[in-house]
Amino acid sequence: MNKRLEILIDKFAGGVTREFARQIGLPEKGADKLNQWLRRDWNAFADALIDLGGDYRIGSINAYVDTTYFCDGIHLTNRGTEVVAGLISQGINQVAAK
């Protein structure tokens, strides 16, 4: 059986960034709508969703100012990287258990 792992990786609030949405031709609010759709319907096309943008430690609106997880407002600290690794590991284990 083929396993799929849908990974939405984004360090910033909202998952898919507005810049990415612009690059693929979505209107400004398109990123929000795309994120809502992914979070609501991911199980229709994938076995798991790793939503880093939905994690309160690294994905909330003001998470980037928390020096526990971000060293300069953009790049993750070691602790931030541990959070990402843990979330990805959970998703992979979720798929492997099916």
FIKOLZA-1660 file (N, C-alpha, C; in steps of 0.1 Angstrom, whole numbers, plus 5000, padded with zeros to 4 digits):
% residues 98
   i   px   py   pz ch aa at
   1 5008 4988 5000  A  M  N
   1 5000 5000 5000  A  M CA
   1 5009 5012 5000  A  M  C
   2 5006 5022 4991  A  N  N
   2 5014 5034 4991  A  N CA
   2 5009 5043 5002  A  N  C
   3 5019 5049 5009  A  K  N
   3 5016 5058 5020  A  K CA
   3 5019 5072 5015  A  K  C
   4 5011 5082 5018  A  R  N
   4 5014 5096 5015  A  R CA
   4 5015 5103 5027  A  R  C
   5 5024 5113 5027  A  L  N
   5 5025 5121 5039  A  L CA
   5 5025 5136 5034  A  L  C
   6 5014 5142 5037  A  E  N
   6 5012 5156 5033  A  E CA
   6 5018 5165 5044  A  E  C
   7 5028 5172 5040  A  I  N
   7 5036 5180 5049  A  I CA
   7 5034 5195 5046  A  I  C
   8 5028 5202 5055  A  L  N
   8 5027 5217 5053  A  L CA
   8 5038 5222 5062  A  L  C
   9 5049 5227 5057  A  I  N
   9 5059 5232 5065  A  I CA
   9 5061 5247 5063  A  I  C
  10 5059 5254 5074  A  D  N
  10 5060 5268 5073  A  D CA
  10 5062 5273 5088  A  D  C
  11 5072 5281 5090  A  K  N
  11 5076 5285 5104  A  K CA
  11 5067 5296 5109  A  K  C
  12 5059 5302 5100  A  F  N
  12 5052 5314 5104  A  F CA
  12 5037 5311 5105  A  F  C
  13 5030 5320 5111  A  A  N
  13 5015 5318 5114  A  A CA
  13 5008 5316 5101  A  A  C
  14 4999 5307 5101  A  G  N
  14 4990 5305 5089  A  G CA
  14 4994 5294 5080  A  G  C
  15 5006 5288 5082  A  G  N
  15 5009 5277 5073  A  G CA
  15 5015 5283 5060  A  G  C
  16 5007 5283 5049  A  V  N
  16 5012 5288 5036  A  V CA
  16 5013 5303 5037  A  V  C
  17 5025 5308 5034  A  T  N
  17 5027 5322 5036  A  T CA
  17 5020 5330 5024  A  T  C
  18 5017 5343 5027  A  R  N
  18 5011 5351 5016  A  R CA
  18 5021 5352 5004  A  R  C
  19 5034 5352 5007  A  E  N
  19 5044 5353 4996  A  E CA
  19 5043 5341 4987  A  E  C
  20 5042 5329 4993  A  F  N
  20 5040 5317 4985  A  F CA
  20 5027 5318 4977  A  F  C
  21 5017 5322 4984  A  A  N
  21 5004 5323 4977  A  A CA
  21 5005 5332 4965  A  A  C
  22 5012 5343 4967  A  R  N
  22 5014 5353 4956  A  R CA
  22 5022 5347 4944  A  R  C
  23 5032 5339 4948  A  Q  N
  23 5040 5333 4938  A  Q CA
  23 5033 5323 4929  A  Q  C
  24 5023 5316 4935  A  I  N
  24 5015 5306 4927  A  I CA
  24 5002 5312 4922  A  I  C
  25 5001 5325 4923  A  G  N
  25 4990 5332 4917  A  G CA
  25 4977 5333 4925  A  G  C
  26 4978 5331 4938  A  L  N
  26 4966 5332 4946  A  L CA
  26 4964 5347 4950  A  L  C
  27 4951 5351 4952  A  P  N
  27 4950 5365 4957  A  P CA
  27 4954 5365 4971  A  P  C
  28 4956 5377 4977  A  E  N
  28 4961 5379 4990  A  E CA
  28 4955 5370 5001  A  E  C
  29 4942 5369 5001  A  K  N
  29 4935 5361 5010  A  K CA
  29 4935 5346 5007  A  K  C
  30 4941 5343 4995  A  G  N
  30 4942 5330 4991  A  G CA
  30 4950 5321 5000  A  G  C
  31 4960 5326 5006  A  A  N
  31 4968 5318 5015  A  A CA
  31 4960 5314 5027  A  A  C
  32 4952 5323 5033  A  D  N
  32 4943 5319 5044  A  D CA
  32 4933 5308 5040  A  D  C
  33 4927 5310 5028  A  K  N
  33 4917 5300 5024  A  K CA
  33 4924 5287 5021  A  K  C
  34 4936 5287 5015  A  L  N
  34 4943 5275 5013  A  L CA
  34 4946 5268 5026  A  L  C
  35 4951 5275 5035  A  N  N
  35 4954 5269 5049  A  N CA
  35 4942 5263 5055  A  N  C
  36 4931 5270 5055  A  Q  N
  36 4918 5265 5060  A  Q CA
  36 4914 5252 5054  A  Q  C
  37 4915 5252 5040  A  W  N
  37 4912 5240 5033  A  W CA
  37 4921 5228 5037  A  W  C
  38 4934 5231 5037  A  L  N
  38 4943 5220 5040  A  L CA
  38 4941 5215 5054  A  L  C
  39 4938 5223 5064  A  R  N
  39 4936 5219 5077  A  R CA
  39 4923 5212 5079  A  R  C
  40 4913 5215 5071  A  R  N
  40 4900 5209 5072  A  R CA
  40 4899 5196 5064  A  R  C
  41 4905 5195 5052  A  D  N
  41 4903 5184 5043  A  D CA
  41 4915 5176 5040  A  D  C
  42 4926 5177 5047  A  W  N
  42 4938 5170 5044  A  W CA
  42 4936 5155 5043  A  W  C
  43 4927 5150 5052  A  N  N
  43 4925 5135 5052  A  N CA
  43 4919 5130 5040  A  N  C
  44 4914 5138 5031  A  A  N
  44 4908 5134 5018  A  A CA
  44 4919 5130 5008  A  A  C
  45 4931 5135 5010  A  F  N
  45 4942 5132 5000  A  F CA
  45 4955 5128 5007  A  F  C
  46 4956 5127 5020  A  A  N
  46 4968 5124 5026  A  A CA
  46 4966 5116 5039  A  A  C
  47 4976 5109 5043  A  D  N
  47 4975 5101 5056  A  D CA
  47 4978 5109 5068  A  D  C
  48 4985 5120 5067  A  A  N
  48 4988 5128 5078  A  A CA
  48 4991 5142 5074  A  A  C
  49 4990 5151 5083  A  L  N
  49 4993 5165 5081  A  L CA
  49 5002 5170 5092  A  L  C
  50 5014 5175 5088  A  I  N
  50 5023 5181 5098  A  I CA
  50 5022 5196 5096  A  I  C
  51 5015 5202 5105  A  D  N
  51 5012 5216 5103  A  D CA
  51 5020 5225 5113  A  D  C
  52 5032 5228 5108  A  L  N
  52 5041 5236 5117  A  L CA
  52 5035 5250 5119  A  L  C
  53 5028 5255 5110  A  G  N
  53 5022 5268 5111  A  G CA
  53 5011 5268 5121  A  G  C
  54 5006 5257 5125  A  G  N
  54 4995 5256 5135  A  G CA
  54 5000 5253 5149  A  G  C
  55 5013 5251 5151  A  D  N
  55 5019 5249 5164  A  D CA
  55 5021 5262 5171  A  D  C
  56 5016 5262 5184  A  Y  N
  56 5016 5275 5191  A  Y CA
  56 5030 5280 5194  A  Y  C
  57 5040 5271 5195  A  R  N
  57 5053 5275 5198  A  R CA
  57 5061 5282 5186  A  R  C
  58 5058 5277 5174  A  I  N
  58 5065 5282 5163  A  I CA
  58 5056 5288 5152  A  I  C
  59 5043 5286 5153  A  G  N
  59 5035 5290 5143  A  G CA
  59 5025 5301 5146  A  G  C
  60 5024 5305 5159  A  S  N
  60 5014 5315 5162  A  S CA
  60 5019 5329 5157  A  S  C
  61 5010 5338 5157  A  I  N
  61 5013 5351 5150  A  I CA
  61 5025 5358 5155  A  I  C
  62 5028 5358 5168  A  N  N
  62 5039 5365 5174  A  N CA
  62 5050 5355 5178  A  N  C
  63 5050 5343 5173  A  A  N
  63 5060 5333 5177  A  A CA
  63 5074 5337 5174  A  A  C
  64 5076 5344 5163  A  Y  N
  64 5089 5348 5158  A  Y CA
  64 5097 5356 5168  A  Y  C
  65 5090 5363 5178  A  V  N
  65 5097 5371 5187  A  V CA
  65 5102 5363 5200  A  V  C
  66 5097 5351 5201  A  D  N
  66 5101 5342 5212  A  D CA
  66 5115 5337 5210  A  D  C
  67 5125 5342 5217  A  T  N
  67 5139 5338 5215  A  T CA
  67 5142 5323 5220  A  T  C
  68 5132 5317 5226  A  T  N
  68 5133 5303 5229  A  T CA
  68 5134 5295 5216  A  T  C
  69 5126 5299 5206  A  Y  N
  69 5124 5291 5194  A  Y CA
  69 5130 5298 5181  A  Y  C
  70 5132 5311 5182  A  F  N
  70 5137 5319 5170  A  F CA
  70 5149 5327 5175  A  F  C
  71 5160 5326 5168  A  C  N
  71 5172 5334 5172  A  C CA
  71 5172 5348 5167  A  C  C
  72 5165 5350 5156  A  D  N
  72 5166 5364 5150  A  D CA
  72 5152 5368 5144  A  D  C
  73 5142 5361 5148  A  G  N
  73 5128 5364 5142  A  G CA
  73 5125 5356 5130  A  G  C
  74 5135 5349 5124  A  I  N
  74 5133 5342 5112  A  I CA
  74 5138 5327 5113  A  I  C
  75 5151 5326 5118  A  H  N
  75 5157 5313 5119  A  H CA
  75 5155 5307 5132  A  H  C
  76 5153 5294 5132  A  L  N
  76 5150 5286 5144  A  L CA
  76 5162 5284 5153  A  L  C
  77 5161 5284 5166  A  T  N
  77 5171 5280 5175  A  T CA
  77 5171 5265 5175  A  T  C
  78 5181 5259 5183  A  N  N
  78 5181 5245 5185  A  N CA
  78 5168 5240 5190  A  N  C
  79 5162 5247 5200  A  R  N
  79 5149 5243 5206  A  R CA
  79 5138 5243 5195  A  R  C
  80 5138 5254 5187  A  G  N
  80 5128 5255 5176  A  G CA
  80 5130 5243 5166  A  G  C
  81 5142 5239 5163  A  T  N
  81 5144 5228 5154  A  T CA
  81 5140 5215 5161  A  T  C
  82 5141 5214 5174  A  E  N
  82 5136 5202 5181  A  E CA
  82 5121 5201 5180  A  E  C
  83 5114 5212 5181  A  V  N
  83 5100 5213 5179  A  V CA
  83 5096 5207 5166  A  V  C
  84 5102 5213 5155  A  V  N
  84 5100 5209 5142  A  V CA
  84 5102 5194 5140  A  V  C
  85 5113 5189 5145  A  A  N
  85 5117 5175 5144  A  A CA
  85 5106 5166 5151  A  A  C
  86 5102 5170 5162  A  G  N
  86 5092 5163 5170  A  G CA
  86 5079 5162 5163  A  G  C
  87 5074 5173 5157  A  L  N
  87 5062 5173 5149  A  L CA
  87 5063 5164 5137  A  L  C
  88 5074 5165 5130  A  I  N
  88 5076 5157 5118  A  I CA
  88 5076 5142 5122  A  I  C
  89 5083 5139 5133  A  S  N
  89 5084 5125 5138  A  S CA
  89 5070 5120 5141  A  S  C
  90 5062 5128 5148  A  Q  N
  90 5048 5124 5151  A  Q CA
  90 5040 5121 5138  A  Q  C
  91 5041 5129 5128  A  G  N
  91 5034 5127 5116  A  G CA
  91 5039 5114 5109  A  G  C
  92 5052 5112 5108  A  I  N
  92 5057 5100 5102  A  I CA
  92 5052 5087 5110  A  I  C
  93 5053 5088 5123  A  N  N
  93 5048 5077 5131  A  N CA
  93 5033 5074 5129  A  N  C
  94 5025 5085 5127  A  Q  N
  94 5011 5084 5125  A  Q CA
  94 5009 5076 5112  A  Q  C
  95 5016 5079 5101  A  V  N
  95 5015 5072 5089  A  V CA
  95 5020 5057 5090  A  V  C
  96 5031 5056 5097  A  A  N
  96 5036 5042 5098  A  A CA
  96 5027 5033 5106  A  A  C
  97 5019 5038 5115  A  A  N
  97 5010 5030 5123  A  A CA
  97 4998 5026 5116  A  A  C
  98 4995 5032 5104  A  K  N
  98 4983 5028 5097  A  K CA
  98 4984 5016 5089  A  K  C
% end
